[in-house]
Amino acid sequence: MKTDSEQRARLARMEAARVETERHLAIIERQIAARAERITISTYVKTRHFGLATSRWSPVDERQFQETLAALRFERRVEIDALASKLVRQASAIAAFRLRHGISAAPEEITS
C-alpha cells in the first residue's frame, strides 16, 4: 500500500498532466483564432473610410472570420478531438483515483 504522500504526489502529477492538456488545447484554439483573423484581414484591402469612433470590423468581416474559423477548426478537428478525449479520460482517472483512495476534491475544484 502506498503512503498518503505518495498518493498525493501521484494525484498532483495526474492533475498537472490534465492542466498541461488544457493548456495545449487553449494554445490550439488561440492559434486558430489568430490565423482566422489574419486571413480575414488580409483577404482584401480595407478601402472604406470610417470615423474615429466607428469599428473597421464590419458584419461581412465577422461572417468571413466565423467561416474561416470553422474551416480551420475542421482542418485540425482530429487534434482537437484527441485532446478533448484525453481531457475526459484524465478527469475520469482523477475522479476514480480520488474515490479509490478517499481523497476529497480541492476547494477550487468543487466550485468550478
FENMO-V529548 format. One line per field, one symbol per residue. psi: psi as a letter, one per 30 degrees, with the letter a starting at -180 (. if undefined). burial: + if it has 24 or more other C-alpha atoms within 12 Angstrom, else -. A space follows every 50 residues. Layout:
BEGIN
psi=???
burial=???
END
This chain:
BEGIN
psi=klleeeeeeeeeeeeeeeeeeeeeeeeeeeeeeeeeeeeeefelkjglkl legkkfjleeeeeeeeeeeeeeeeegeeeeeeeeeeeeeeeeeeeeeeee ghklklefeef.
burial=----------+--++--+--++--+--++--+---++--+---------- ----------+---+--++--++------+--+---+--++--+--+--- ------------
END
